[in-house]
Amino acid sequence: MFKHILLPIDGSELSLRAVDTGLALAARLGSRVYAFHVVPPFPALTYMVDIIQANQEFYVQEAVARAEGYLKEVEQRASAAGVPCESGHETNNRPYTAIVAAATQHQCDLIVMASHGWHGIDRLLLGSETHKVIVNCDVPVLVCH
């Protein structure tokens, strides 16, 4: 049924639970997974260029190190579950577009991701990346709470 499952991860416990759900499903179906993390770009201000340059370099190094740590955790869990796993990260200020693009690029036929379950004003102000993925992607999305 599903042969290649995309597992977006943001490093939260909730996203790790979604990873575990995706890995359990992949193990049952004999599928492989692609773990993916979107690194938010450095929020630059156009003035104070020298200070920002130094901070941006530090930010990028730290953000990539965090991403690699998140992805290593998924790879270890996949290995323990006997599920083939590849992984990658991308910098993008709109995580949902990067997730949709990764699903297409890696020919994934299912996305398993978490929803933080924001309601009311939080959802209105912050939006839901999961909802945006569902609306903008042709690939089925399994949402975990």
C-alpha positions as CSV (number, residue, x, y, z in Angstrom):
1,M,0.0,0.0,0.0
2,F,2.4,2.7,1.2
3,K,6.0,2.1,0.2
4,H,7.8,5.4,1.1
5,I,6.7,7.4,4.1
6,L,7.8,11.0,4.8
7,L,8.4,11.7,8.5
8,P,8.7,15.5,9.1
9,I,10.1,16.2,12.5
10,D,10.5,19.5,14.5
11,G,12.2,18.0,17.5
12,S,9.2,18.1,19.8
13,E,8.0,15.1,21.8
14,L,4.8,15.2,19.8
15,S,6.7,14.9,16.5
16,L,8.7,12.0,17.9
17,R,5.4,10.2,18.7
18,A,4.3,10.8,15.1
19,V,7.7,9.3,14.0
20,D,7.1,6.2,16.1
21,T,3.6,5.9,14.6
22,G,5.1,6.2,11.1
23,L,7.9,3.7,11.8
24,A,5.4,1.2,13.2
25,L,3.3,1.5,10.1
26,A,6.4,1.2,7.9
27,A,7.5,-1.9,9.7
28,R,4.1,-3.5,9.2
29,L,3.9,-2.6,5.5
30,G,7.6,-3.3,4.7
31,S,8.0,0.4,3.7
32,R,10.9,2.7,3.9
33,V,10.9,6.2,5.4
34,Y,12.4,9.6,4.8
35,A,13.0,11.7,7.9
36,F,12.9,15.4,7.2
37,H,13.5,18.6,9.2
38,V,12.9,22.2,8.1
39,V,15.4,24.7,9.5
40,P,14.0,28.2,9.8
41,P,16.2,30.8,8.3
42,F,17.9,33.4,10.3
43,P,15.6,36.4,10.9
44,A,17.8,39.1,9.5
45,L,17.4,42.8,9.8
46,T,19.0,44.9,7.1
47,Y,20.8,47.3,9.4
48,M,23.7,46.3,11.7
49,V,25.0,44.0,8.9
50,D,28.3,43.1,10.7
51,I,26.7,42.0,13.9
52,I,24.0,40.1,12.0
53,Q,26.6,38.3,9.9
54,A,28.4,36.9,12.9
55,N,25.1,35.9,14.6
56,Q,23.7,34.4,11.4
57,E,26.8,32.1,11.0
58,F,26.4,30.9,14.6
59,Y,22.6,30.5,14.2
60,V,23.1,28.4,11.0
61,Q,25.7,26.2,12.6
62,E,23.5,25.6,15.7
63,A,20.3,25.0,13.6
64,V,22.0,22.5,11.4
65,A,23.5,20.7,14.4
66,R,20.0,20.5,15.9
67,A,18.5,19.2,12.7
68,E,21.2,16.6,12.4
69,G,20.5,15.5,16.0
70,Y,16.7,15.2,15.3
71,L,17.3,13.2,12.2
72,K,19.9,10.9,13.9
73,E,17.2,10.2,16.5
74,V,14.8,9.1,13.8
75,E,17.5,7.0,12.1
76,Q,18.2,5.2,15.3
77,R,14.5,4.5,15.9
78,A,14.1,3.3,12.4
79,S,17.1,1.0,12.7
80,A,15.7,-0.4,15.9
81,A,12.4,-1.0,14.1
82,G,14.1,-2.6,11.1
83,V,12.9,0.1,8.8
84,P,15.1,1.5,6.0
85,C,15.6,5.2,6.6
86,E,17.1,8.1,4.7
87,S,17.0,11.7,6.0
88,G,17.7,15.3,5.1
89,H,17.0,18.9,6.1
90,E,16.4,22.1,4.3
91,T,16.3,25.7,5.2
92,N,12.9,27.4,4.4
93,N,10.8,30.1,6.0
94,R,7.6,28.1,5.1
95,P,8.0,24.6,6.5
96,Y,4.9,23.3,4.8
97,T,6.3,24.2,1.3
98,A,9.5,22.3,2.1
99,I,7.5,19.3,3.4
100,V,5.3,19.2,0.3
101,A,8.4,19.5,-1.9
102,A,10.2,16.8,-0.1
103,A,7.3,14.4,-0.5
104,T,7.3,15.1,-4.2
105,Q,11.1,15.0,-4.6
106,H,11.5,11.7,-2.7
107,Q,8.3,10.2,-4.2
108,C,6.7,9.6,-0.9
109,D,3.2,8.2,-0.9
110,L,2.3,9.1,2.7
111,I,3.2,11.8,5.2
112,V,3.0,11.0,8.9
113,M,3.2,14.1,11.0
114,A,2.2,15.7,14.3
115,S,-0.3,18.4,14.9
116,H,0.1,20.5,18.0
117,G,-3.6,21.0,18.2
118,W,-3.6,24.7,18.5
119,H,-7.1,26.2,18.8
120,G,-8.6,29.6,18.8
121,I,-6.4,32.7,18.6
122,D,-3.2,30.6,18.6
123,R,-4.2,28.8,15.5
124,L,-5.3,32.0,13.8
125,L,-2.1,33.8,14.6
126,L,0.4,30.9,14.3
127,G,-1.4,28.7,11.7
128,S,-0.9,25.0,11.4
129,E,1.9,23.7,9.3
130,T,0.1,20.3,9.3
131,H,-3.1,21.9,8.0
132,K,-1.1,23.8,5.3
133,V,0.5,20.5,4.2
134,I,-2.9,18.8,4.0
135,V,-4.3,21.6,1.9
136,N,-1.3,22.0,-0.5
137,C,-0.3,18.3,-1.0
138,D,-1.7,15.5,-3.2
139,V,-0.1,12.9,-0.9
140,P,-2.2,11.5,2.0
141,V,-1.3,12.8,5.4
142,L,-1.8,10.8,8.6
143,V,-2.1,13.3,11.5
144,C,-1.0,12.3,15.0
145,H,-1.9,14.1,18.1
